[in-house]
Amino acid sequence: MVPRVTGFCAVRYIDARAIATRSPMLNNGREGTYIFAVARAESEICMPHILVTNDDGIQAPGLRALVDALKDSATITVVAPAHERSAAAQSLTLRQPIYCDQVSEREYAVEGTPADAVILAFHTLLKEKPDLVISGINRGGNAGENVYYSGTVGAAMEAAINRVPSIAISLAYREKEFDFGSAAKFARVLAPFIIEQGLPEGVLLNVNVPQPWNGSVRFTRQSSKITRNLLKPGMDPRGRRYYWLHEQQITEGIDPDTDQAAIREGAISITPLVLDHTHTESLNHLSHWAKMLEDAAKG
């Protein structure tokens, strides 16, 4: 049965009960010019607009899986680095121009960082800010201290700074055969929760999906340091020394309520991250230093 029409909406829709109608309009007083409009049912929900970005590059399999999972339930715009920019954090391009090419409908490749891509999307490419930004799906986890280095998280941070709800989503796996299916499906489930219920201002969600996933979901704290930095030295043909930076996983001392613990036990980890890095307890505790520092500086 066709639902009763209560009006027309100028935006897109997700509700399957929405129907397209052909409506006569007047053109300089003459009937005969038609437009296509979307009729709105009483219970209809406007289709959300989701901006997708990442740090692995616009053609990365994780981003393509995410777009495929979301495309039937939202209007998707992709603005992402043209090439891999892993570990770019929230860095910006300041000493060279940022090139941007449209590579297909509603998709743009940016010669810059993930944060650059979000800034271009918000201030140049989009007429209005999206309902949600999803950064990912990253090839590899972003738990513990990696949130400070991750371009995936950095893009979501940039969205949150601009007061747009955002998710950073990563596939926590260290082998060669990545399967982004579960992470993409979960992103499709999580997105409407955030769009409908919102997030606190200045908060983003850092989501890590293990491979394989056991079906459980945990809200977690960020782990403390979960890797050891390793440097492998070498010498180039001209005698100049170099180092390859890589890491070794720490397996002991992982607190059970953290992101890394959830991932290791096969559960999806969702960690709310906050933009405000102020440690209020220390602010109150150390405030009495101010007078002493003033006096010491005068001397």
N, C-alpha and C positions, 0 to 999 in steps of 0.2 A: 504494500500500500504506500502510495506517495504521501509523505508528510505534508501537513498544512504549511503553506508559505507565509512567513510573517514579515518579509522584507528582503532587501538585497544588501549584500555586504561587499565592500570595495576591496576586500583582501581575499587571500586564498583560504581553502578549507581542508580539514582533515576528515571530517565526519562523512562516513560513507553514504549517509542519507541525503546529503546535499545533492541537488539536481540542477542541471543546466537548463535554462529556459531561453527561448527566443522572444524578445520583447520588442513591440513596436515603439519607435521613438519618433518624435517630430523633428523634421529638418527644415527650418525656415517656414514652419507652418504646414508642411506637406508630410503626410504619412508615407511610409515606404522605406525609410532607412531603418535598418535593424542593427542591434548590438546583441552580443551574447553576454548574459549575466549569470551569476551564480545565485540561485535562490537559497535563502537561509531557512532551515527548519528551526523550530522552537528550541531544540536541544543541541543545535549545531555548535561546534567548536571551531574557531578560526585556526586554519593551518599555520603552524609556527614557521618562523624563518630561522634556520640554523646556519651559522658560519662554521665551516670546517677548515682547520689548518693543521700543521704538524711541524716536526723538525727533520723528518726523513726525506722530504721532498715530495712534490706534488704527484709524482707517479709511483710513490711507495705503495706496496701491496696493502699495508695497514690502512692507509687513508682511503684507498679504493674500496676496500671491504666495508669501511665505515660508511662511505657515501652510498654504496649499494644497499646497505641495511636501512638507511634512513630515507632514501629518496621517495618512497611511496607514502611516507607519513609526515613529510615536511618539505618546505621549499629550501633547497640546499644551495649555498654559495660556497665555493672553495677558493680560498686565497692562501697560498702556501709557498714556501721557498721553492725556487726552481730546482735546487740541488740540496743534498743532505747538509743540514746545519746542526747536527747533534752536538750536545754540550754547549750550545750557544747561550743557554740560560735566558735572561731577559735583556740581552745586549741589543744595542741599536747601531745602525749604520750612520755615521756622522761625517766621514771624510771622503765619501764618494757618493755619486747619485744612486738612487734606488730605482732600478729599471723594473717595469711591470708589464707583462704581456698577457693578453687574453688568449688562452689556448683552446677554449671551447665555450659553449654557452654556460654562463655563470661560473666560469673557472678561470683563475688568474695565477700565473707563475711570477713570483717576486724574486729578484736578484738581491736578496737581503736575508735578514734573520727572521725567525718566527714572530718575534715582537714587531718587527718592521711590517710583516704581513698583516697583523691585526690592526696596526695603526693605519696602514693604507686602506684597509677595508672600511674602518670606521669613519675616516675623514675624507676619503676620496671616492671609493668604488661603490659604496652603499648609500642609498638615499636616506636610510634611517638605520639605527642600530638593530642588530638581530635580537631575537628572543633568547638565544642561547649560543654560546661558542663551545665547540668540542675540539680539543686538540689531540690528535692521535690518528690511528692507534699506533703507539710507538712500538718499534721492534726492540723489545727488551724492557725490563722493569724499571720503574722510577720510584724506588722506596728509599727510606733512610735519608742520608745526606745527599743522595742523587737529586733530590728535588731542587737543590740549590744550583746545580749545574745544568739541569735538563732544559733543553729548548722547548720540549713538549709542555712542561709545567710553566716555563717562561711565557709562552703564548697565552695560556690560561690566566696567568697573573696579569698580563697586560689587559685582558678583557675585564678582569675583576676591578682593576684600577679605573677603568672606564664605566664601571657600574653595570656591567652586563654579566649575568650568571654564566659560569664556565666550568668545564670539566676537562681535566687532563686524564687521558686513558692510555694505559700501556699493557702490553702482553708480556708478562714476567716469565721469560723462557730464555735459556742460554744455549740451546742446541741449534741445529741448522734448519730443521723443518718446522717453520712457524705456521700455525693454523689460527688465523684471525677470526674465525667464524664465531666462537663463543663470545669473544670480546665485542664484536660488532653487534651481535644479538643483544648483549647486555646493555650496550649503549642505547639501543633502540628502546629498551625497557626503562632505563633510567631517565632518559631525556624528558618524557612527559611529566614525570614526578617533579622535576626541577622547574619546568615551564609553568606547571599549574600551581605549585606550592611555593616556589621561589627559594632563594638562599639568603642568609643574613648578609647585609652589606659588608663588602670586604672579605668575603669567604668564598673559596672555590673548593671543588672536590678533586682530590687526586685518587684515581681509581687504578688499581693494579689487578689484572686478571691472570691467574696462573694457567699454565698449560701442562697437564689437563686440569680442568675445573671440576670440583666435586659437587657443585650445585649450591654451596652455602655462600653467604655474604656476611661480612663483618665490618662494622665501623671501628676504626683503629686509630691509635696514636702513631705519629711518625717515629720510626726507629732512630736510635742514635747511630753512630758510624757502623756501617755494615760491610765495609770493604777496607782492604789495605792497599795503599798506593804502591805500585811497583814500577821501577824505572829500569829499562833494559838499554844499556849503553851500546854505542857503536861508533864507527869512524867512516866518514864518506871518503871517496877517492882523492879528495884534496886535503885530507888530513884533518878535517874539521869534526870535532866530536858532536854527537847527537844522542838523544834519548827517546825511546819509545815509552810512552806512558800507558800503563794498563793497570788492572786491579785484580785483587784476590778476594774472594768472598770470605767474610768472617762467619763461622758457623756456631760459635759458642756465645753464651750470654745474651741471647735474643729474648727480650721480655715478651710474655705470652699475649699481651694486649696490643701488640704493635703490627704495623703493616707487614714486616718481613715474616713474623710468626704466622700470620694468616696465610700468606702466599705459600710458605713451606708446607702448610697443612692442607693445601688445595683449595682454600677459600678465596673469594674475591675480597680484596681490601679496599675500603673507601675511607680516606683520611681527609677530614675538613682542614684546609690550610687557611691561615689568616694573613692578610697583607700587613697589618700593623705588627711590627716586630718588637714593639716596646715591651720590656719586662716590667710590669707595674710594681711588682714586689721590690725589685731593685731600685726603681725610681723613688719609691717612698723611703726605702732603707738608706739610700745614698744621698738624699737631698741635703742632709746636714753638712755634706762636704762643701757645698757652694760657698758658704761664708769663709771657711778655711782656705779654699782655693783663691778666693778674692784677696784675702789678706796676704797669702803667700805670693801672689802675682804682683802685689804692690811693693813687696820687699825686693 
